[in-house]
Amino acid sequence: MSGIDAVELARNVYGGLLDHALTAYEDAVHVDPRRDRAPQVARRITALFDEHPEYRGVAIRVPGAADGRGVGISSRARARDALGSAGGETPGAAADWGAGDRAALLGTSTGYRVLLFACPTCGSGAARAYYDAGDLPRCAAHGTMELVR
């Protein structure tokens, strides 16, 4: 694989680690995009930031690519956020599901809302993050609660 092909592959594999606002870096990690998974690289970058709190950026480099042809620069926040996304390796997990297809975006989902339920008789309520129509919250005195729209 040529250096240019490796850089393009690395940009696809490690794209979630890159902070496009950064133009300077203090250190670099060398990666093999065919072998090094994004969570492993994120841990290496996070370790560098932990060892050197003064660092603002860490470059991601592919061996064999020309010096000016790096993958990009990662920030502390990007590396930390990447470890909390789908595909991160969890101790004891049997597989790294979703890591290859980038199943989740970085950051916290904002697509959720609280679902409120109320008893139509007494007005007592309950809140849920999700519900199953066959398992609705129940009022202790009056039975099944209704979803408040």
CYANA upper distance limits for C-alpha pairs under 8 A (distance plus 0.5 A):
  1 MET  CA      5 ASP  CA      6.68
  1 MET  CA      6 ALA  CA      6.82
  2 SER  CA      6 ALA  CA      6.70
  2 SER  CA     64 GLY  CA      8.21
  2 SER  CA     65 ALA  CA      8.32
  3 GLY  CA      7 VAL  CA      6.70
  3 GLY  CA     62 VAL  CA      7.81
  3 GLY  CA     63 PRO  CA      7.96
  3 GLY  CA     64 GLY  CA      5.75
  3 GLY  CA     65 ALA  CA      4.67
  3 GLY  CA     66 ALA  CA      7.74
  4 ILE  CA      8 GLU  CA      6.85
  4 ILE  CA     65 ALA  CA      6.87
  4 ILE  CA     69 ARG  CA      8.31
  5 ASP  CA      9 LEU  CA      6.68
  6 ALA  CA     10 ALA  CA      6.48
  6 ALA  CA     32 ASP  CA      8.36
  6 ALA  CA     33 PRO  CA      7.39
  6 ALA  CA     62 VAL  CA      7.28
  6 ALA  CA     65 ALA  CA      8.22
  7 VAL  CA     11 ARG  CA      6.65
  7 VAL  CA     61 ARG  CA      8.44
  7 VAL  CA     62 VAL  CA      6.75
  7 VAL  CA     65 ALA  CA      7.65
  7 VAL  CA     69 ARG  CA      7.98
  7 VAL  CA     70 GLY  CA      7.35
  7 VAL  CA     71 VAL  CA      6.12
  8 GLU  CA     12 ASN  CA      6.99
  8 GLU  CA     71 VAL  CA      8.11
  9 LEU  CA     13 VAL  CA      6.74
  9 LEU  CA     33 PRO  CA      6.90
 10 ALA  CA     14 TYR  CA      6.21
 10 ALA  CA     15 GLY  CA      8.10
 10 ALA  CA     32 ASP  CA      8.16
 10 ALA  CA     33 PRO  CA      5.51
 10 ALA  CA     62 VAL  CA      8.11
 10 ALA  CA     71 VAL  CA      6.94
 11 ARG  CA     15 GLY  CA      5.53
 11 ARG  CA     71 VAL  CA      6.23
 11 ARG  CA     72 GLY  CA      8.19
 13 VAL  CA     33 PRO  CA      7.11
 13 VAL  CA     37 ARG  CA      8.11
 13 VAL  CA     38 ALA  CA      7.03
 14 TYR  CA     18 LEU  CA      7.48
 14 TYR  CA     38 ALA  CA      6.14
 16 GLY  CA     78 ARG  CA      7.75
 16 GLY  CA     82 ALA  CA      7.27
 16 GLY  CA    105 LEU  CA      8.40
 16 GLY  CA    106 LEU  CA      7.43
 17 LEU  CA     38 ALA  CA      8.39
 17 LEU  CA     42 ALA  CA      7.58
 17 LEU  CA     73 ILE  CA      8.41
 17 LEU  CA     74 SER  CA      6.00
 17 LEU  CA     75 SER  CA      8.14
 17 LEU  CA     78 ARG  CA      5.75
 17 LEU  CA     79 ALA  CA      6.12
 17 LEU  CA     82 ALA  CA      7.01
 18 LEU  CA     72 GLY  CA      6.40
 18 LEU  CA     73 ILE  CA      5.92
 18 LEU  CA     74 SER  CA      5.09
 18 LEU  CA     75 SER  CA      7.73
 18 LEU  CA     78 ARG  CA      7.29
 19 ASP  CA     72 GLY  CA      8.10
 19 ASP  CA     73 ILE  CA      6.43
 19 ASP  CA     74 SER  CA      5.69
 19 ASP  CA     75 SER  CA      6.48
 19 ASP  CA     78 ARG  CA      7.18
 20 HIS  CA     72 GLY  CA      8.06
 20 HIS  CA     73 ILE  CA      7.69
 22 LEU  CA     57 GLY  CA      7.53
 22 LEU  CA     73 ILE  CA      6.95
 22 LEU  CA     74 SER  CA      8.26
 22 LEU  CA     75 SER  CA      8.18
 23 THR  CA     73 ILE  CA      7.84
 24 ALA  CA     57 GLY  CA      6.99
 24 ALA  CA     73 ILE  CA      8.18
 25 TYR  CA     55 TYR  CA      7.94
 25 TYR  CA     56 ARG  CA      6.99
 25 TYR  CA     57 GLY  CA      4.75
 25 TYR  CA     58 VAL  CA      5.66
 25 TYR  CA     59 ALA  CA      6.56
 25 TYR  CA     73 ILE  CA      7.41
 26 GLU  CA     55 TYR  CA      6.49
 26 GLU  CA     56 ARG  CA      7.63
 26 GLU  CA     57 GLY  CA      6.52
 26 GLU  CA     58 VAL  CA      6.53
 26 GLU  CA     59 ALA  CA      8.31
 27 ASP  CA     57 GLY  CA      7.81
 27 ASP  CA     58 VAL  CA      5.57
 27 ASP  CA     59 ALA  CA      6.77
 28 ALA  CA     58 VAL  CA      5.65
 28 ALA  CA     59 ALA  CA      4.87
 28 ALA  CA     60 ILE  CA      6.21
 28 ALA  CA     61 ARG  CA      7.15
 29 VAL  CA     44 ARG  CA      8.23
 29 VAL  CA     45 ILE  CA      7.76
 29 VAL  CA     58 VAL  CA      7.67
 29 VAL  CA     59 ALA  CA      6.82
 29 VAL  CA     60 ILE  CA      5.71
 29 VAL  CA     61 ARG  CA      6.53
 30 HIS  CA     60 ILE  CA      6.64
 30 HIS  CA     61 ARG  CA      5.25
 30 HIS  CA     62 VAL  CA      6.00
 30 HIS  CA     63 PRO  CA      6.85
 31 VAL  CA     36 ASP  CA      6.80
 31 VAL  CA     41 VAL  CA      8.04
 31 VAL  CA     60 ILE  CA      7.52
 31 VAL  CA     61 ARG  CA      6.68
 31 VAL  CA     62 VAL  CA      5.86
 31 VAL  CA     63 PRO  CA      7.66
 32 ASP  CA     36 ASP  CA      6.00
 32 ASP  CA     62 VAL  CA      6.83
 32 ASP  CA     63 PRO  CA      8.06
 33 PRO  CA     37 ARG  CA      7.64
 33 PRO  CA     62 VAL  CA      8.40
 36 ASP  CA     40 GLN  CA      7.03
 36 ASP  CA     41 VAL  CA      7.22
 37 ARG  CA     41 VAL  CA      6.94
 38 ALA  CA     42 ALA  CA      6.53
 39 PRO  CA     43 ARG  CA      6.70
 39 PRO  CA     82 ALA  CA      7.49
 39 PRO  CA     83 LEU  CA      6.54
 39 PRO  CA     87 GLY  CA      7.93
 39 PRO  CA     88 GLY  CA      5.96
 39 PRO  CA     89 GLU  CA      7.14
 40 GLN  CA     44 ARG  CA      6.88
 41 VAL  CA     45 ILE  CA      6.68
 42 ALA  CA     46 THR  CA      6.51
 42 ALA  CA     79 ALA  CA      5.46
 42 ALA  CA     80 ARG  CA      7.75
 42 ALA  CA     82 ALA  CA      7.13
 42 ALA  CA     83 LEU  CA      7.07
 43 ARG  CA     47 ALA  CA      6.55
 43 ARG  CA     79 ALA  CA      7.88
 43 ARG  CA     83 LEU  CA      7.91
 44 ARG  CA     48 LEU  CA      6.95
 45 ILE  CA     49 PHE  CA      6.89
 45 ILE  CA     58 VAL  CA      7.35
 45 ILE  CA     74 SER  CA      8.32
 45 ILE  CA     76 ARG  CA      8.31
 45 ILE  CA     79 ALA  CA      7.03
 46 THR  CA     50 ASP  CA      6.61
 46 THR  CA     76 ARG  CA      7.10
 46 THR  CA     79 ALA  CA      6.52
 46 THR  CA     80 ARG  CA      7.15
 47 ALA  CA     51 GLU  CA      6.66
 48 LEU  CA     52 HIS  CA      6.53
 49 PHE  CA     53 PRO  CA      5.96
 49 PHE  CA     54 GLU  CA      8.25
 49 PHE  CA     55 TYR  CA      6.67
 49 PHE  CA     76 ARG  CA      6.95
 56 ARG  CA     75 SER  CA      6.72
 56 ARG  CA     76 ARG  CA      7.54
 57 GLY  CA     73 ILE  CA      6.56
 57 GLY  CA     74 SER  CA      6.10
 57 GLY  CA     75 SER  CA      5.40
 57 GLY  CA     76 ARG  CA      7.64
 58 VAL  CA     73 ILE  CA      5.99
 58 VAL  CA     74 SER  CA      5.78
 58 VAL  CA     75 SER  CA      7.07
 59 ALA  CA     70 GLY  CA      7.87
 59 ALA  CA     71 VAL  CA      7.98
 59 ALA  CA     72 GLY  CA      6.26
 59 ALA  CA     73 ILE  CA      4.72
 59 ALA  CA     74 SER  CA      6.66
 60 ILE  CA     70 GLY  CA      6.95
 60 ILE  CA     71 VAL  CA      5.95
 60 ILE  CA     72 GLY  CA      6.09
 60 ILE  CA     73 ILE  CA      6.45
 60 ILE  CA     74 SER  CA      7.71
 61 ARG  CA     65 ALA  CA      8.30
 61 ARG  CA     70 GLY  CA      5.47
 61 ARG  CA     71 VAL  CA      6.13
 61 ARG  CA     72 GLY  CA      8.01
 62 VAL  CA     70 GLY  CA      7.23
 62 VAL  CA     71 VAL  CA      7.57
 65 ALA  CA     69 ARG  CA      6.55
 65 ALA  CA     70 GLY  CA      7.72
 66 ALA  CA     70 GLY  CA      8.16
 74 SER  CA     78 ARG  CA      6.77
 74 SER  CA     79 ALA  CA      7.14
 75 SER  CA     79 ALA  CA      6.80
 76 ARG  CA     80 ARG  CA      6.61
 77 ALA  CA     81 ASP  CA      6.45
 78 ARG  CA     82 ALA  CA      6.54
 79 ALA  CA     83 LEU  CA      7.13
 80 ARG  CA     84 GLY  CA      7.53
 81 ASP  CA     85 SER  CA      7.25
 81 ASP  CA    106 LEU  CA      6.54
 81 ASP  CA    107 GLY  CA      6.59
 82 ALA  CA     88 GLY  CA      8.03
 82 ALA  CA    106 LEU  CA      6.54
 83 LEU  CA     88 GLY  CA      6.03
 84 GLY  CA     88 GLY  CA      7.02
 84 GLY  CA    106 LEU  CA      8.28
 84 GLY  CA    107 GLY  CA      8.36
 85 SER  CA    104 ALA  CA      6.67
 85 SER  CA    105 LEU  CA      7.40
 85 SER  CA    106 LEU  CA      6.35
 85 SER  CA    107 GLY  CA      7.75
 86 ALA  CA     97 TRP  CA      8.20
 86 ALA  CA     98 GLY  CA      6.92
 86 ALA  CA     99 ALA  CA      7.14
 86 ALA  CA    102 ARG  CA      8.08
 86 ALA  CA    103 ALA  CA      6.73
 86 ALA  CA    104 ALA  CA      5.83
 86 ALA  CA    105 LEU  CA      8.45
 87 GLY  CA     96 ASP  CA      5.93
 87 GLY  CA     97 TRP  CA      6.31
 87 GLY  CA     98 GLY  CA      5.71
 87 GLY  CA     99 ALA  CA      4.36
 87 GLY  CA    100 GLY  CA      8.16
 87 GLY  CA    102 ARG  CA      7.80
 87 GLY  CA    103 ALA  CA      7.80
 87 GLY  CA    104 ALA  CA      8.36
 88 GLY  CA     96 ASP  CA      7.37
 88 GLY  CA     99 ALA  CA      7.62
 89 GLU  CA     93 ALA  CA      7.68
 89 GLU  CA     96 ASP  CA      6.53
 98 GLY  CA    102 ARG  CA      6.51
 98 GLY  CA    103 ALA  CA      5.44
 98 GLY  CA    104 ALA  CA      8.34
 99 ALA  CA    103 ALA  CA      7.03
112 TYR  CA    129 ALA  CA      8.15
113 ARG  CA    129 ALA  CA      7.50
114 VAL  CA    127 ALA  CA      6.99
114 VAL  CA    128 ARG  CA      6.55
114 VAL  CA    129 ALA  CA      5.86
114 VAL  CA    130 TYR  CA      8.43
115 LEU  CA    127 ALA  CA      6.09
115 LEU  CA    128 ARG  CA      5.69
115 LEU  CA    129 ALA  CA      6.52
115 LEU  CA    130 TYR  CA      7.38
115 LEU  CA    147 LEU  CA      7.75
115 LEU  CA    148 VAL  CA      8.03
116 LEU  CA    125 GLY  CA      7.52
116 LEU  CA    126 ALA  CA      6.43
116 LEU  CA    127 ALA  CA      5.12
116 LEU  CA    128 ARG  CA      7.06
116 LEU  CA    147 LEU  CA      6.52
116 LEU  CA    148 VAL  CA      6.01
116 LEU  CA    149 ARG  CA      8.36
117 PHE  CA    125 GLY  CA      5.93
117 PHE  CA    126 ALA  CA      5.64
117 PHE  CA    127 ALA  CA      6.63
117 PHE  CA    128 ARG  CA      8.46
117 PHE  CA    137 PRO  CA      7.74
117 PHE  CA    145 MET  CA      6.30
117 PHE  CA    146 GLU  CA      5.75
117 PHE  CA    147 LEU  CA      4.92
117 PHE  CA    148 VAL  CA      5.88
118 ALA  CA    123 GLY  CA      5.99
118 ALA  CA    124 SER  CA      6.07
118 ALA  CA    125 GLY  CA      4.75
118 ALA  CA    126 ALA  CA      6.95
118 ALA  CA    145 MET  CA      5.65
118 ALA  CA    146 GLU  CA      5.91
118 ALA  CA    147 LEU  CA      7.05
118 ALA  CA    148 VAL  CA      7.01
119 CYS  CA    123 GLY  CA      5.24
119 CYS  CA    124 SER  CA      5.86
119 CYS  CA    125 GLY  CA      6.80
119 CYS  CA    138 ARG  CA      8.32
119 CYS  CA    139 CYS  CA      6.62
119 CYS  CA    142 HIS  CA      7.75
119 CYS  CA    143 GLY  CA      8.24
119 CYS  CA    144 THR  CA      7.54
119 CYS  CA    145 MET  CA      4.98
119 CYS  CA    146 GLU  CA      6.74
120 PRO  CA    145 MET  CA      7.28
120 PRO  CA    146 GLU  CA      7.39
121 THR  CA    142 HIS  CA      7.48
122 CYS  CA    142 HIS  CA      8.41
124 SER  CA    139 CYS  CA      7.56
125 GLY  CA    139 CYS  CA      8.39
125 GLY  CA    145 MET  CA      8.26
126 ALA  CA    137 PRO  CA      7.50
131 TYR  CA    135 ASP  CA      7.47
131 TYR  CA    136 LEU  CA      7.08
132 ASP  CA    136 LEU  CA      6.94
136 LEU  CA    144 THR  CA      6.94
136 LEU  CA    145 MET  CA      7.21
136 LEU  CA    146 GLU  CA      8.33
137 PRO  CA    144 THR  CA      6.59
137 PRO  CA    145 MET  CA      6.20
138 ARG  CA    142 HIS  CA      8.14
138 ARG  CA    143 GLY  CA      5.55
138 ARG  CA    144 THR  CA      4.79
138 ARG  CA    145 MET  CA      5.82
139 CYS  CA    143 GLY  CA      5.43
139 CYS  CA    144 THR  CA      6.54
139 CYS  CA    145 MET  CA      6.66
